[in-house]
Structures are given as structure tokens and as C-alpha cells.
Amino acid sequence: MTSRIPRDSRLRLVRPRPLAAAPRAMNQRPSRRPAPRPPEGTPAPVELARMARSGLADAARVAHWADAALGPGRAGGTDDGKATLSDATAERAAADLGLTSAQVRADWDIARLAGLVEVHGDSARPGWRLRAWDRDDSAVLRGWVALFDAWSLAHPEPPDHEPAAVAEVVSAMPQVLSFLQLSAGPVPVEQLLDLLQQRVTELRTERCEVPYEPGPASLTTVVPPVGADAAEPAPVGDTPLAPLLDWSLHALASVGALTCGDGQATLTPLGSWAVWVKLEQICVAAQSPAGNIEQAAEAMLRGCAQLRPNAARAEYRAWLAARTVGSAVTELIGAARGEDALLRGLAFEALRVVGAPAEPDVRAVVDDPTLRPYALLWLAEHDGADPEDAHEVLTREEATWLWVDTAAAVADHGEAPLLVRHLESAVQPTVPQLLDEVRAVGHPRTVQVLVALAAAHPDPALAKAVRRAAFQVHTGG
């Protein structure tokens, strides 16, 4: 009588898959919301990127000059601790580029706002968007949107207005821009002024700052008198809004978001697309399932654990949009340090959505044994490596540690077949080699992972070998 139990002691595995693919097996639930499409008539991304490159060409030119002339080992070009160009550097750049010092400074400021130049402490260095400027349309568009978000910094506000009034107008402009986007054409400035006045009034009402006096006279500060010229509505409070609206429109025009003339304003294709992107972000936040946007990082990641990758990324974007980048990254790193391996992997997926602003924090945890493999993969992809090849930056030991950590996540949150299929992502060609290296790597969850794998695997010989390895690790043998 012959035995049906395989006797091949090598117990070879199937061809390995990249480690980067392993955690994605856990995301099985369909997306709740299909990817939105921009309004009809919106140029293709490649055309939008061409427009953005054209608008930021001068800033990119100055940033490239600074990268070449002020790189490591050369004299610094800033001297105020705020990465503002020194007079000598501005004059040198002007001479090299055929510009005036004022033009160089203006282009330098735009480069900083667009992320072409990044400020680190008291120095500046080329941003990742500058590195990807000629090859990555999404990097160019993100840079332009960053400048669009900072429109109020790109064009100085009128010096003779109260800062509080300027802040109110800046807070009210998203409503004005949304109206321009929905109008899909020229809108009279008088109509925008009326809308701005209403919105500022609403903001003050929400803060209970509208003065109340009995009788109709209490409304004269916010409602124009009957028969008043429609082009000059009464100011809200003591601040006339017309000059501030004029400043806002010209500031937005200076970054390429709109054009204004003949008493009308019109969004450019880039401006219309950017407003649509912002509105979509608000919609994503509003449709966040299970209230994930209001949760702490750990609870948010648990809420996203069963979503498919695209849906999870939409959740991460909504969660990030409601927080400052610094606090969000700190929360995600904190969640990654916990005992749940699934949250560790998901936290770094969320950090991929954060992108370049998370780089210093990710580099800071490279020496943490628990987070090191995840951080190295994140940095490799951030530096341009293909996600399918990024695992090559890991040593054999680091790859094995990550295999065990991912297996722990599957064992805790997945199903038995997923754990069996996880063998495919191991870098070792045979089970004996895998078990030897797993025992040597010293992961704290090694015993639990091996026991779960032995219980799940349908091959009795392989399961027996895995159980023996688990016992040896448990007993220190």
C-alpha cells in the first residue's frame, strides 16, 4: 500500500510574488463610490499639466537655477532663517537668468508656494516636484494646486485694511469660486461682490458678531438702502468689500486661476478643474462611511481595513483633509507603532497618500526595527521606484521580518486561504529555508504565525514541518 502523503522533503513553494502585493489581499470589499469624472469640457490631465508647467515656468527656472548654483557644498543663498533669498544671491540669479532681482524674488516665492522648493529649518532644498517636473504630470498639477491654495500669499493684500477683514474675505472666497465654477462662464463682478457680502455676513452671524439694535435701523449695516447703486452695495461692518474683492480676483489671476476684465471674472480651465477637485474632496469627506473622518488614526484605519484599495485611499484623503499634515502624520506613525500588524501596513498606505510632507517623519523611524521595512519600502517608492520592485531595497532578513509581520496581520484579520496564499510572497524558494530564516529573524509573533499557518495549510507534511518549527521557537530550540 502506498502513501498519498508527499515525500518531497524540499517542499518547494510556488514562484514568489513581490512583498508589496501581500497586504493588498485583505482588501476585498467593493468601493462604495465610483471614481468621479470632471465636468464635461475639462481638458485632459496632460493638457492641464501643460498649462500648469507654462504658468510655473519662471518659478521652475529659478528653482532649477538654485538647485544647480546653491547645491550641497556651495555657499548658502539664504541668510534670514526663513529661506528667503539673500540680496547677493538674488542679484547673482538675476544676472545669470537675465531678470531683475525683484523678478527673481517673486519667482522664488512662487516656487516655495508650489513646492518646487521646500523649506527645512533655516534652509531650502529642491522639492520632489522639481525632481519630477518633466516626467510626472500629477506632480506638476499638485504643485499648481498648492499654489492655488496659497493664492492669498502669492499677492500681498491691501495694506490699509484690517487683518480680520482680510481673513473674512479669504474664508468667503471658496463660495465665490464655487459660484464661478458652476456658472461655467463670465460672471459680473457686481454679482460676485453681492455674493461675497452675503457670505461675510453669514460668517459674522455664525460667530454672533452682527450687532443687534431694535428696529429696522439694525439692518442698515448689512442691507443696502432701497434705490442704492447695485454696483456699490453697502459695506459689511466698517470695511468696504469692493477693494478686497478686487484684490482677491487679481491675486487669483496672478496664479492663473481666473481672468478678469471689463467688469467680469472667468475661471481658467485650470482654475475650474481645481475648484472641482476641492468640491470633490468635500463630497468624499461628507460620504465617509462609519464616520471615519471624525475618528482617531487607529479607529480610522480599522474602519478602512475591509475597503478595496481605491476606496481606502479616498478615505485616507478625506481624513487627511480634516487635519493638519503634521498632526496627521504623527497620529499615523503612532498607530503603526502598535501591536496590530494590519494597522502598521495600513498606516503606511495612508502615509503614501500624504506624500512628500511625510518624508522627514518616515526617515526618522528607519532605525526602528518594527517599522524599518515599511519605512524603507515607502522611501523607495517615494524616490521613484516601481512599487513592484521596491522590495529589492530590503535585505533578506528585513524581507523575512516583513513576511512574518504581514502573516500576523492575515492571521489576525484574514481567512485561512489568505494565509496559505501568503506563502507565495516569501523570498525563500523552499519551506525549510523559509522556516530557518523565520526562526532566526526574531519576530515577536513568529510562534502564533507558524501555528496559524500549520492549522490552515492542507498539506499534512508541510503543516507538520511548520508545527515542529513553531514548537522549536517556543521552546528555544
C-alpha positions in Angstrom: 0.0 0.0 0.0 1.4 3.4 -1.0 1.0 6.6 1.0 -0.7 9.6 -0.5 1.4 11.9 1.7 4.0 13.7 -0.5 7.6 12.7 0.5 9.4 15.6 -1.3 11.5 16.9 1.7 12.2 20.1 -0.3 8.5 21.2 -0.2 9.1 23.8 -2.8 6.9 26.9 -2.9 5.3 28.4 -5.9 7.1 31.3 -7.6 7.4 34.3 -5.2 5.4 37.4 -5.6 6.6 40.8 -4.6 6.1 41.5 -0.9 4.3 44.8 -1.8 1.4 42.7 -3.1 0.8 40.7 0.1 -1.1 43.2 2.3 -3.4 44.0 -0.6 -5.0 40.6 -0.5 -7.0 41.7 2.5 -8.9 44.5 0.8 -11.9 42.6 -0.8 -15.0 44.8 -0.4 -16.1 46.8 -3.4 -15.8 50.6 -3.4 -18.9 52.5 -2.2 -18.4 55.3 -4.7 -17.2 55.2 -8.3 -14.3 57.5 -9.2 -15.8 60.9 -10.1 -15.3 62.4 -13.5 -14.6 66.0 -14.1 -17.2 68.2 -15.7 -17.7 67.9 -19.5 -15.3 70.1 -21.3 -12.5 69.8 -18.8 -9.2 69.4 -20.6 -7.3 66.1 -20.2 -4.8 65.8 -17.4 -1.9 66.0 -19.9 -3.3 69.3 -21.2 -3.9 70.7 -17.7 -0.3 69.8 -16.8 0.9 71.6 -19.9 -1.0 74.7 -18.7 0.4 74.4 -15.2 4.0 74.0 -16.5 3.6 77.1 -18.6 2.2 79.1 -15.7 5.0 77.9 -13.4 7.8 78.0 -15.9 9.5 81.1 -14.4 9.3 79.7 -10.9 10.7 76.3 -12.1 13.5 78.1 -13.9 14.6 79.9 -10.7 14.3 76.7 -8.7 16.4 74.8 -11.2 19.0 77.6 -11.1 19.1 77.4 -7.3 19.4 73.6 -7.4 22.5 73.9 -9.6 24.1 77.0 -8.1 23.3 76.5 -4.4 23.5 72.8 -4.1 25.3 70.9 -1.3 28.9 72.1 -0.7 28.2 75.5 -2.0 27.6 78.8 -0.2 24.1 79.1 1.1 21.8 81.5 -0.6 19.6 82.4 2.3 20.5 84.4 5.4 17.4 85.1 7.5 16.4 81.7 8.8 13.3 81.7 6.7 14.8 80.5 3.3 14.4 84.0 1.8 17.0 84.7 -0.9 19.8 87.0 0.3 20.5 90.1 -1.7 23.7 88.8 -3.1 22.1 85.6 -4.2 19.1 87.4 -5.8 21.5 89.6 -7.7 23.5 86.7 -8.9 20.4 84.8 -10.1 19.2 87.9 -11.9 22.5 88.3 -13.7 22.6 84.6 -14.7 18.9 84.4 -15.8 18.6 87.9 -17.3 16.0 89.0 -14.8 15.7 91.8 -12.2 16.2 91.0 -8.5 12.5 91.7 -7.9 11.5 89.2 -10.5 13.8 86.6 -9.1 12.4 87.1 -5.6 8.8 86.8 -6.9 9.6 83.6 -8.8 11.4 82.2 -5.8 8.3 82.8 -3.6 6.1 81.2 -6.2 8.5 78.2 -6.3 8.2 77.8 -2.5 4.4 78.0 -2.5 4.2 75.4 -5.3 6.5 73.0 -3.5 9.3 73.3 -6.1 11.5 74.5 -3.3 11.0 73.0 0.2 12.0 74.8 3.4 13.6 72.7 6.1 14.5 74.6 9.2 16.5 77.6 8.1 17.5 76.3 4.7 15.8 75.4 1.4 16.3 72.5 -0.9 14.8 71.3 -4.2 11.3 69.8 -3.7 10.3 66.4 -5.0 8.0 68.1 -7.5 11.0 69.8 -9.1 12.7 66.4 -9.5 9.6 65.0 -11.2 8.8 68.2 -13.1 9.5 66.9 -16.7 8.2 63.4 -16.3 5.2 63.4 -13.8 2.1 65.3 -14.8 0.4 64.6 -11.4 3.4 66.2 -9.6 3.1 69.3 -11.7 -0.7 69.5 -11.1 -0.2 69.0 -7.4 2.3 71.8 -7.4 -0.1 74.1 -9.1 -3.0 73.2 -6.8 -0.7 74.0 -3.8 -0.1 77.5 -5.3 -3.8 77.8 -5.9 -4.5 77.0 -2.3 -2.0 79.7 -1.3 -3.3 82.4 -3.6 -3.7 84.9 -0.7 0.0 84.6 0.0 1.1 85.0 -3.6 -0.2 88.5 -4.0 0.1 90.9 -0.9 -3.2 92.2 0.5 -4.0 95.9 0.6 -2.0 97.5 3.4 -4.9 99.7 4.6 -7.4 97.1 5.7 -7.9 95.3 9.0 -6.3 91.8 9.0 -9.6 90.4 10.4 -11.5 91.7 7.3 -8.9 90.2 5.0 -9.2 86.9 6.8 -13.0 87.0 6.4 -12.7 87.6 2.7 -10.2 84.8 2.3 -12.6 82.5 4.2 -15.5 83.5 2.0 -13.8 83.2 -1.4 -14.3 79.4 -1.8 -18.0 80.2 -2.1 -17.3 82.8 -4.8 -15.1 80.4 -6.6 -17.7 77.6 -6.4 -20.3 80.0 -8.0 -17.8 80.9 -10.8 -17.2 77.2 -11.4 -20.9 76.4 -11.6 -21.6 79.4 -13.8 -19.1 78.0 -16.4 -18.5 81.4 -17.9 -18.0 85.1 -17.2 -19.8 86.5 -14.1 -20.2 90.2 -13.5 -18.0 91.5 -10.6 -21.0 93.2 -9.1 -22.7 89.9 -8.7 -19.6 88.4 -7.1 -19.5 91.4 -4.7 -23.0 90.8 -3.7 -22.3 87.1 -3.1 -19.1 87.9 -1.1 -21.1 90.4 1.1 -23.7 87.8 1.9 -21.1 85.2 2.7 -19.1 87.5 5.0 -22.4 88.4 6.7 -23.1 84.7 7.3 -19.6 84.2 8.8 -20.2 87.0 11.2 -23.6 85.8 12.1 -22.3 82.3 12.8 -19.9 84.0 15.3 -22.7 86.1 16.7 -20.8 89.3 15.7 -23.6 91.1 13.8 -24.6 94.0 16.1 -28.2 93.9 17.2 -30.2 97.0 17.8 -34.0 97.1 18.0 -35.8 98.4 14.9 -35.2 98.4 11.2 -32.0 100.5 11.6 -30.1 97.4 12.8 -30.1 96.1 9.3 -28.6 99.1 7.6 -25.0 97.8 8.1 -25.7 94.7 6.0 -28.5 95.5 3.6 -28.1 98.3 1.0 -30.7 101.1 1.2 -33.6 101.0 -1.3 -32.5 102.6 -4.5 -28.8 102.4 -3.8 -26.5 101.7 -6.7 -26.2 98.0 -7.3 -22.6 98.3 -8.2 -21.8 99.7 -4.7 -23.5 97.6 -2.0 -23.3 98.8 1.5 -20.2 97.5 3.4 -20.4 94.8 6.0 -19.5 96.4 9.3 -17.0 99.2 8.8 -15.0 97.5 6.0 -15.8 98.1 2.3 -15.6 94.8 0.5 -15.1 96.0 -3.1 -11.4 96.7 -2.7 -10.8 93.4 -1.0 -12.8 91.5 -3.8 -10.6 93.3 -6.3 -7.5 92.2 -4.5 -8.8 88.6 -4.3 -9.6 88.4 -8.0 -6.2 89.9 -9.0 -4.4 87.5 -6.6 -6.3 84.5 -8.2 -5.5 85.9 -11.6 -1.8 86.1 -10.7 -1.6 82.4 -10.1 -3.6 81.6 -13.2 -6.9 80.5 -11.6 -9.1 83.1 -13.4 -9.1 86.1 -15.7 -10.8 89.4 -15.0 -11.6 92.4 -17.2 -14.5 94.5 -18.5 -16.2 94.1 -15.1 -16.3 90.3 -15.4 -14.4 87.3 -14.0 -14.0 83.9 -15.6 -12.3 80.8 -14.3 -9.5 79.4 -16.4 -9.6 75.7 -17.3 -7.0 75.1 -14.6 -9.0 77.1 -12.1 -12.3 75.4 -12.9 -10.6 72.0 -12.6 -9.0 72.9 -9.2 -12.3 74.1 -7.8 -14.0 70.9 -8.9 -11.2 68.9 -7.2 -11.8 70.8 -4.0 -15.6 70.2 -4.2 -15.0 66.5 -4.8 -12.8 66.4 -1.7 -15.7 67.9 0.3 -18.1 65.3 -1.1 -15.7 62.4 -0.2 -15.4 63.7 3.3 -19.2 64.0 3.6 -19.7 60.4 2.4 -17.1 58.9 4.6 -18.5 55.6 5.8 -19.0 55.0 9.5 -17.8 58.4 10.3 -14.1 57.6 9.7 -13.2 61.2 9.1 -14.0 62.0 12.8 -12.1 59.1 14.3 -8.5 58.9 15.6 -6.0 57.4 13.2 -6.3 53.9 14.7 -10.1 53.8 14.5 -10.0 55.3 11.0 -7.6 52.6 9.8 -9.7 49.8 11.3 -12.7 51.3 9.5 -10.8 51.2 6.2 -9.4 47.6 6.7 -12.2 46.0 4.6 -12.3 48.5 1.8 -10.7 48.0 -1.6 -7.5 50.0 -2.2 -9.1 52.8 -4.1 -11.9 53.3 -1.6 -9.4 53.2 1.3 -7.3 55.8 -0.4 -10.4 58.0 -0.7 -11.0 57.6 3.0 -7.4 58.5 3.8 -7.7 61.7 1.7 -10.9 62.7 3.4 -9.4 62.0 6.9 -6.2 64.0 6.0 -8.1 66.9 4.6 -9.7 67.5 8.0 -6.3 67.7 9.8 -3.0 69.5 9.6 -0.3 67.4 7.9 1.9 67.4 10.9 -0.7 66.1 13.4 -2.0 63.5 10.9 1.5 62.1 10.2 2.2 61.9 13.9 -1.1 60.0 14.5 -0.4 57.6 11.7 3.2 56.8 12.9 1.8 56.3 16.4 -0.8 53.8 15.0 2.0 52.0 13.1 3.9 51.5 16.4 1.1 49.5 17.9 0.9 45.7 18.2 -1.6 45.3 15.3 0.4 44.4 12.2 -2.6 45.2 10.0 -2.7 48.8 11.2 1.0 49.0 10.6 0.6 48.3 6.9 -2.5 50.4 6.5 -0.8 53.4 8.3 2.0 53.4 5.7 -0.6 53.1 2.9 -2.1 56.3 4.4 1.3 57.9 4.5 1.7 57.2 0.8 -1.4 59.4 0.3 0.3 62.1 2.4 3.3 62.0 0.1 6.4 64.3 0.4 5.4 66.1 3.6 5.6 62.8 5.5 9.2 62.1 4.3 11.1 63.5 7.4 8.9 61.6 9.8 9.3 58.3 7.8 13.0 58.8 7.6 13.1 59.3 11.4 11.7 55.8 12.0 14.1 53.9 9.7 16.1 52.8 12.7 13.0 51.4 14.5 13.2 47.6 13.9 9.4 47.3 13.9 8.9 50.0 11.3 12.1 49.8 9.3 10.9 47.5 6.4 7.8 49.6 5.9 9.7 52.8 6.0 12.3 51.6 3.5 9.6 50.5 1.1 7.8 53.9 1.5 11.0 55.8 0.9 11.9 53.7 -2.2 8.5 54.3 -3.8 8.8 58.0 -2.8 12.1 58.2 -4.6 10.6 56.8 -7.8 11.0 53.0 -7.5 8.3 50.9 -9.1 6.0 49.5 -6.3 6.5 46.0 -7.6 10.3 46.4 -7.4 10.6 48.4 -4.2 11.0 45.3 -2.1 14.5 44.9 -3.6 15.7 47.6 -1.2 15.2 45.2 1.7 17.8 42.8 3.0 16.9 39.1 3.2 16.4 39.5 7.0 14.2 42.6 6.6 12.1 40.9 3.9 11.6 37.9 6.2 10.6 40.1 9.1 8.1 41.8 6.9 6.7 38.5 5.7 6.1 37.4 9.3 4.5 40.8 10.2 2.2 40.6 7.2 1.4 37.0 8.0 0.4 38.1 11.6 -2.0 40.7 10.0 -3.5 38.0 7.9 -3.8 35.5 10.8 -5.5 38.1 13.0 -7.9 39.6 10.4 -8.0 37.4 7.3 -9.1 33.9 6.4 -7.2 30.7 6.3 -6.8 30.6 2.5 -5.3 34.0 2.5 -2.6 32.8 5.0 -1.9 29.8 2.8 -1.5 32.1 -0.3 0.7 34.4 1.7 3.5 31.7 1.2 3.7 32.9 -2.4 5.2 36.2 -1.3 8.1 34.7 0.6 11.6 35.3 -0.8 12.8 31.9 0.2 12.5 29.2 -2.5 11.7 26.3 -0.1 9.7 25.9 3.1 12.8 24.6 5.1 14.7 27.7 4.1 11.7 29.9 5.0 11.3 28.3 8.4 15.0 28.5 9.2 15.1 32.2 8.4 11.8 33.0 10.1 13.1 31.4 13.3 16.3 33.4 13.1 14.6 36.8 12.4 13.1 37.0 15.9 9.7 38.5 15.2 7.6 38.5 18.4 4.7 36.9 16.6 6.6 34.1 15.0 5.1 31.3 17.1 1.5 32.4 16.5 2.1 32.9 12.8 3.6 29.4 12.4 0.8 27.8 14.4 -1.9 29.5 12.4 -0.2 28.5 9.1 0.1 24.9 10.2 -3.6 24.8 11.1 -4.6 26.4 7.8 -2.4 24.5 5.3 -4.0 21.5 3.6 -0.7 19.6 3.1 -0.1 17.4 6.1 3.7 17.1 5.6 4.1 20.9 5.3 1.8 21.5 8.3 3.8 19.1 10.4 7.1 20.8 9.5 5.6 24.2 10.3 4.3 22.9 13.7 7.7 21.5 14.5 9.3 24.9 13.8 6.7 26.7 16.0 7.5 24.3 18.8 11.2 24.8 18.4 10.8 28.6 18.5 8.5 28.3 21.5 11.0 26.1 23.5 14.1 28.0 22.3 15.4 25.0 20.4 
